[in-house]
Amino acid sequence: MEIFDAVVIGAGAAGLFCAGQAGQRGLRVLLLDHADKVAEKIRISGGGRCNFTNRDLDPRAPHKHFVGQNPQFCRSALSRYTPQDFIALLERHGIAWHEKHKGQLFADRSAEDIIAMLLAECAAGGVTHWQPCSVKNIVFSAPSADGTCAGSYKIDTDRGAVRARSLVVATGGLSIPKIGATDFGYRLAQQFGVPLIERRPGLVPLTFDGAAWAPYAQLAGLALPVEISTGAKKERTTFQEDLLFTHRGLSGPAVLQISSYWEPGAPLSIHLAPGVDLLAALADAKLRSRKLLANVLAQWVPSRLADAWAAQSSDWQRPMAEVPDKALVRLAERLTRWELVPTGSEGYKKAEVTLGGVDTRALSQQTMECKAQPGLYFIGEVVDVTGWLGGYNFQWAWASAVACAQALPTR
């Protein structure tokens, strides 16, 4: 039976980075993954260019960009490994990158460059990498009472059994099962009595009832900037991003962002013409224009949306001068506070992340080790820490990986 200092399960962003960092500290590390390909989520992220971090991340106030039962949990790791640290690593590997809006950073050429860098970091640390390799069973041997023998984990795999003092779980969440996502990490947590927070899809398109959505289904493919919000007044969350109409509901960055805060049964409120005093603009147009209301409205929202909206009332299908004032007020109110209740989401098949996971109260925020289970660590998406769209989740993967790698005991 081979003996390692640490076994890392999951060769995604967090697992690859942790294995490489630990190996470069001199630990003998085994990295396992059941999938055929390494880091598929990195490969498909950011349109194939990997939105690897975000400059706007403020580690002193993680609640601004992260959700979970305790967003403050991630402050320690994020403050010790920052976006600037990861940028410096890319530059040492000669990987060109660029910034898009709102601090989002992408590789210039391809996400493959990020994957190659992570594999090179593993190679520099002498990491043993078994993939595809499934884990069949894990058994923990407690440390001896006299302290002369540390506890260890026996991991039975389809390539044989190994033993290690430390076991790092970097198995990700349930999102995008077609690239290999499973509940293995959660089942492992349950095996060792580690509490879990209920899981649900995050950063996911939202869906609506067929009949209620019928007037808008024809708008599939239409995108526009909006202001979207949900929640009670004191806890209201608002984003200004692009909205995308789909055949089944709404998507785009605005909806993906708000989906992590939306509670089933709660309404969304959408301002379809942010930055415009729509009632004043319509009232002014009534005095000056002979065009149909839909044609005037198309100054501030896409024409397809203007036509779809005007078609919902005979009052809105008239020339501007003939539209009753009350009808203009009603239209402005609906366009600036479009309230609708999603019936659900597109689920894990379209979700970018998984909300919930391993309860942070069971982990050390400095080391990511379980407080009640020595030598067991959870990092990355499997933990109840979920970032905004735009590189925040990758930065959590890097930061939690480093926090863990630096804490793993050496021989």
N, C-alpha and C positions, 0 to 999 in steps of 0.2 A: 504494500500500500504506500502510495506516495504521500509525503508530508509537505504541507505548505504553511507559510505564516498566515496567509489569508486567501480565502476563496471569494471571488466576486461573481455573483449570479446576475447576468444581464449585461449584454455588450451594446448598450445604447450610449447616449451622451454621458450620463452620470457614471455608469459602470466602466466604460472605456477610460474616462479621465481619472477616476479613482484608481483603477488598476495601474495605469501608467505612473501616476504620482507616487503610489505606494511602492512600486517596483524601484523607482529612482531613489527612494529612501533606503534601499537595500533589502527590502522584504522579498521573500519568495512568494509570488502571487500566481494564482490560477484564475483565469477569466473564462466563464462558461456562458453559453447561450444556446437555446434550443432551436433558434431560427437558422435558416440557411445563410442569410446575409447579415452582415454586421450593420448596425446603426441605420436601419431603414427609415426611421423617423427623421433623422438628420438629412438623409438623402432626398426626401420628398418635401422638406420644409422650405418655406420662403420661395416657392416656385422653382425649387431645385438649386437655390443659392444660399439657403440656410441663414435665416435671421438670427444670428448667433448670440446677440446680446442687445442691450439698449443703454445708450448714454444717459438717459434721463433717470435711471434707477437711483433712488436715494436710500442707501442702507440704513440711515438713521430713522427713516419713516416707512418701513416696509408695508404698512397698512395701505399706503397710497396705491401700490401696484400689485399687491398679493391678497388673496382671500383664503379663508380657512377658519377653523375654530380659534386659532391664535396666530394671526399674521406676524406678531412680534417675534415669534419663535425663530424666524429666519434671519433676524437682524445680525446675530453673531457671525454666522457663516458668510453672509453677503458683505459684511464690513471687512472681513479678512481676505476675501477674494473678490475683487471688484471687476466691473467691465474693463477698466484700464489694464488690469492684470491679464485678462484674456486677450485683449488687443495686443499687448506686448508679446504674448506667446505666438500669435499669428504672425507678427512682424518678424520674430526670430526664425520662423519657418518660411518667410518670404511669401506669405499669402496676402494678396491685395484685397482690399475691402472698400466699401463705400457706405455712406449714410443716406438713408431715405428720410421721410418726414417723421417727426416725433421721436427722434433719437434712435431709430431702428437701423442696425448695422447688418450688412450682408456681405458675403464673399463676392468678389468681382466676377470670378469665373464660374465656380461650381461648388455645391455642397460637398462634392467628392474631395475637394481640397481640405476641408475640415476633417473629414473622416480619415484621410491619409495622414494628416497631422496627428490625430489621436492614436492611430495605429503606430506611427513612428515614435510617439511618446511611450507607448507600451513596449515597443521593441527596445527603446533606450533603457527601460527598466527591467528588461529580461523577463517580461511577463509570459507565462505559458498560456496559450489561447486554444481552448477546445470548442469548436463550433462547426456544424451543429452537434450539440451534446445535451441530452436531457437529464434532469435530476430525478431520480426515482425515489429516494428516501433520505432524510436527514435525521441524525440522532446526536444528542448532546450528552457528553460525559462531563459531569460536574467536577470542579477542582477538588483535590484531596483536602481533607480536613486540616492537615498540618501545613498546607500551603506549598508543599514541595512540587506539586504537579498542577499546572493550570488547566482549566477546563478546555475542552476541544470539541469540534464538530466532525462527525464522520458523515461524508456526503457520498451516497451511492449514485453513480452516474452510468450511462450506457457505454462509457469508456473505462469503467472500473471505479473502485472506491478510492477516495482520498480523505485525508484528515487535515484539519487546520484549527489553529487557535481562534481565528477570527472569521466570521462569515458576514459578508456584505451583500445586502439585497438591493439590487438596482434594476428591478424587473419592470418598472414603469407601471402604467395604469391599464385601463380597459379600452382605451381609445384606438380606433382603427384596427380591428381584429384581423383584417386581411393581410396586414404586415407582421402579424405574429403576437399581438397583444393578448395576454391571458390574465387570469386572476391568481397566478402562482404566488406572487408576493404577499397577497392578502391571506391566502391559505397558510402560508408559512408563518405569518404573524399570528394567526389564530392557533396554529400548532404550539407556539411558545407563549400563548396567553397574552399577546400584545393587543391592546384594544384598537378597534377600527372606528373611523367616522364614516357614516353612510356615504356610499359613492353614487355619483350621477355624472352624466356627460357635461363637460364645460367647453367654452368657446365653440358653440355648436349652433347651426341654423335652427330657427324655430318654425313650427308648423301651425296651421290653422284649419278649422273645420271646412270641409269642402264647399258647402253651400254658402257659408259666410265669406269664403275667400273667392268665390266665383267672379265678382266684379274686378278682382285684381290679378287673377291668374293669367290674363292676357298680357300683363306687364312683365312677365318673366324675362329676365335679362336686363331689365332697366336698373340703372344705378344712379344715385344722387346723394349729395351730402345732406345729412340730417342731424338734429339733436334728439337723442333718445334717452329716456329715463324710466326708472321703475323704483318701487319701494315707497314706504310711508315718508311723510315730509321730512322728519328729523333724520331718517336714514336713507334718503333718496340718493340714488346713484345716477349720474348723467354722463353721457359720452357725446362728443361731436366727431362723427366719422361718416364714412360712406355706407349707404344702405343698398342692398341688392334684392330685387324682387325675384322669387322663384315660382315654379308651378305650384309648390305646396306651401309656400310661406315666405319668410324673409331670411336673408343672409347678409353677407358683407361684414366688414370690420365692425360696424355699429352694433349689429345684432350679435355677432360672436362675443364682443365685449360684454354687452348687457346680459347675455345668457348666463354668465357666471354669477350674476346677482339676482336674476329673475327667479321667483318662487312660483311653482305651479299654481294656477288659479289667479295669480296677480295680473293686473293690466300693465301694458306698456303705454307710454305716452311719447308720441313722435311729432316733432316740429319739422314739417316737410320743406320749410323755406327759412332756415335759421338766418338771423341777421336782417330779416325783412319785416317791417311793420306792415303786414299783409292787409289789414283792414284799411289803414290809411292809403296804401297804394291802390287798392281796389276802389275806394271812394274817389280818389283823385282821377282814376281811369274812367270812372262813370261820367265825370264831367267833360272828359276830353275825347273819349274814343267811341267810334261807331262799330267796332269789331265785336264779334261774338265773345262772350265771357271766356270761353276756353282758349281762344287765341290770345287774349290779354294775359290770362293766367300763365301762359307758356313763357312769359318774360322771367318768371321766378321759379318755375318747376318745369321739368321736361314735358314736351307737348303731349306725349302719350299719357302721362299721368294727369295732365290738365284735362284731356279729353275723357279719360275714365272717370274723373271726379265730376265733371260737368254732366255726364250722362246719368248721374244718380238722382237728379232733380230737374223737373221741367223749368223751374225758376232759373236754373244755372245754364240753360240751353238758349238763352236769349242774347240779343245784342246788349252790350254793357249799359247803355242808357235806359234800357227797359227792365233791368234786373231790380226788384224791390230791395230797398235798403236792408230789410230784415234778412233777406236771402244772402246778401253780401256778408252781413255779420255772421250768419250761420256757417257760410263757407270758410270765412277767415278763421273762425273758432275751430272748425274741424281740421283744417290744414295745419294749424299751429299747435293743436292739441288732439291729434288723432289717437284716440284711445282704443286699444284692441287687446284681447286676451288670447294668448297662444293656447292651443290645445295640447301642445307637446313639443318635442324636438326631433331632429333627425337621428338622435341616438348616437351610440358609440361609433357607428360606422362612419359618421361625418364629424364627430367631435375631435377637436385637436388635443384636448387634455381630459383628465378625469378629476373631478372635484372630490374631496374627501380622501380617505386612505388611512394610513397608519397615524394614530392619534399622537400629536406632537408632545402631549403631556407624558407620554411613555418614553420619550427620547431625551438625551442630553443635547441641548442646543449648541454646545461647544464641539461635541464629538460625533453626534448622530447615533451613539450607542444606546441600546435599550437599557433603561435604568434597572429593570428587574431580571434581565437575561444577559449575563456577561458574555462579551465577545460577539454579540449580534447587533448589526448596524443596518439602518435603512436610509437610503439616499434617493434624491431625485423625485420623480413624479409619484412613486408609490406612497410617499408621505403626504399628509394633509396640508400641503402648501401648493397653491395654484396661482400663477402669475397672469397678468394681462397678456393679451395678444401683443406681439411686437418684440420678442426676444427675451422677455422676462423669465419665461420658464427654462430656457436654456441657461441663463445666468444662474438660476437656482440649481440646475444640474451641476454646473461647474463648481459653484461655491460649496454645495453640500458634499460633493465628491472630495474636494480638497480638505474640508474640515474633517472628514472621515479618514482620508489617507494619512493626514498628519498625526492622527490620534492612534492609529493601529499600532499595537505593541510589536517591537522587534524581538528577536530571539534573545 
